Amino acid sequence: MELCVLSREAAERYEPEGFEICISIGDPTAPPAGLSPGFAAVLRLTFSDIIALESPEDVLFDTDHAAAIVEFVQQWAHADRLVVHCHVGASRSPGVALGLCDRFGWPSAELEQSHPAWNRWIRQQLAGHPGTSPPADSSSGREA
């Protein structure tokens, strides 16, 4: 499955060209992104771009988020492309994309280079989430 990481603005302009799915990551207080009806499926999640709780309004990426993402990707494993977006497209969405790479053994070097500010907490939590597929090398790209 091909991965595409976008900002919210780019995702709202994006039109799928084939059989594509989307993980739409929103801020907890923002309205959902307006996405194309051309996506075969969209998983909408809201969580803050943080690595630890800092205020009562924060929503930390957790095992429920990870489980929803893994289930969604496994359910739509036959899709041609997975688009992952967040507000800026620099931290949360690349963290999710890289966590999926770790988990399913997909190549990650290009994503790591093109998105150096990826959220390490999200990647770590998603890569290690238990499910039907074992994570790829659990020491690869993960921080303690």
For each residue, the residues with C-beta under 8 A, 3 or more apart:
1: 73 77 79 80 81 82 106
2: 80 81 82
3: 81 82 84 97 100 101 106 111
4: 81 82 83 84
5: 83 84 85 89 93 94 97 111 114 115
6: 10 11 14 83 84 85 89 93
7: 10 11 85 86 87 88 89 90
8: 11 12 26 33 85 86 87 88 89
9: 12 13
10: 6 7 13 14 85 89
11: 6 7 8 14 22 24 33 35 83 85 89
12: 8 9 33 34 35
13: 9 10
14: 6 10 11 35 36 83
15: 36 38
16: 19 20 36 38 39 40 81 83
17: 20
18: 80 81
19: 16 40 78 79 80 81
20: 16 17 38 39 40 79 80 81 82 83
21: 39 40 41 42 43 72 76 79 81 82 83
22: 11 35 39 41 42 43 82 83 84 85
23: 42 43 45 69 72 82 83 84 85 93 96
24: 11 32 33 35 42 43 44 45 85
25: 45 46 47 84 85 86 87 92 93 96
26: 8 30 31 32 33 44 45 46 86 87
27: 30 46 48 49 87
28: 46 47 48 57 58 59
29: 57
30: 26 27 46 87
31: 26
32: 24 26 44
33: 8 11 12 24 26 85
34: 12
35: 11 12 14 22 24 39 42
36: 14 15 16 39
37:
38: 15 16 20
39: 16 20 21 22 35 36 42 83
40: 16 19 20 21 76 79
41: 21 22 72 75 76 79
42: 21 22 23 24 35 39
43: 21 22 23 24 68 69 72
44: 24 26 32
45: 23 24 25 26 65 68 69
46: 25 26 27 28 30 59
47: 25 28 59 60 61 62 65 92
48: 27 28 57 58 59 60
49: 27 86 87 91 92 119
50: 53 54 58 60 121
51: 119 120 121
52: 60 121
53: 50 58 60
54: 50 58
55: 58
56:
57: 28 29 48
58: 28 48 50 53 54 55
59: 28 46 47 48
60: 47 48 50 52 53 121
61: 47 65 66 92 95 119 121 122 125 126
62: 47 65 66 125
63: 66 67 125 129
64: 67 68
65: 45 47 61 62 68 69 125
66: 61 62 63 69 70 99 125 126 129
67: 63 64 70 71 129 131
68: 43 45 64 65 71 72
69: 23 43 45 65 66 72 73 96 99 100 126 129
70: 66 67 73 74 103 126 129 131 133
71: 67 68 74 75 131
72: 21 23 41 43 68 69 75 76
73: 1 69 70 76 77 82 100 104
74: 70 71 77 131 132 133
75: 41 71 72
76: 21 40 41 72 73 79 82
77: 1 73 74
78: 19
79: 1 19 20 21 40 41 76 82
80: 1 2 18 19 20
81: 1 2 3 4 16 18 19 20 21
82: 1 2 3 4 20 21 22 23 73 76 79 97 100
83: 4 5 6 11 14 16 20 21 22 23 39
84: 3 4 5 6 22 23 25 93 94 96 97
85: 5 6 7 8 10 11 22 23 24 25 33 89 93
86: 7 8 25 26 49 89 90 91 92 93
87: 7 8 25 26 27 30 49 92
88: 7 8 91
89: 5 6 7 8 10 11 85 86 93 94 115
90: 7 86 93 94 115 117 118
91: 49 86 88 94 95 117 118 119
92: 25 47 49 61 86 87 95 96 119 122
93: 5 6 23 25 84 85 86 89 90 96 97
94: 5 84 89 90 91 97 98 111 115 117 118 119
95: 61 91 92 98 99 118 119 120 121 122 123 126
96: 23 25 69 84 92 93 99 100 122 123 126
97: 3 5 82 84 93 94 100 101 111 115 118
98: 94 95 101 102 108 111 112 115 118 123 127 141
99: 66 69 95 96 102 103 122 123 124 125 126 127
100: 3 69 73 82 96 97 103 104 106 126
101: 3 97 98 104 105 106 107 108 111 136
102: 98 99 108 123 126 127 135 136 137 138 140 141 142
103: 70 99 100 126 127 129 133 135 136
104: 73 100 101 133 136
105: 101 136
106: 1 3 100 101
107: 101 110
108: 98 101 102 111 112 140 141
109: 112 113
110: 107 113 114
111: 3 5 94 97 98 101 108 114 115 118
112: 98 108 109 115 116 118 141
113: 109 110 116
114: 5 110 111
115: 5 89 90 94 97 98 111 112 118
116: 112 113
117: 90 91 94
118: 90 91 94 95 97 98 111 112 115 122 123
119: 49 51 61 91 92 94 95 122 123
120: 51 95 123 124 142 143
121: 50 51 52 60 61 95 124 125
122: 61 92 95 96 99 118 119 125 126
123: 95 96 98 99 102 118 119 120 126 127 141 142
124: 99 120 121 127 128 142 143
125: 61 62 63 65 66 99 121 122 128 129
126: 61 66 69 70 95 96 99 100 102 103 122 123 129
127: 98 99 102 103 123 124 135 136 138 141 142
128: 124 125 135 138 142
129: 63 66 67 69 70 103 125 126 135
130:
131: 67 70 71 74
132: 74
133: 70 74 103 104
134:
135: 102 103 127 128 129 138
136: 101 102 103 104 105 127 140
137: 102 140
138: 102 127 128 135 142
139: 142
140: 102 108 136 137
141: 98 102 108 112 123 127
142: 102 120 123 124 127 128 138 139
143: 120 124
144:
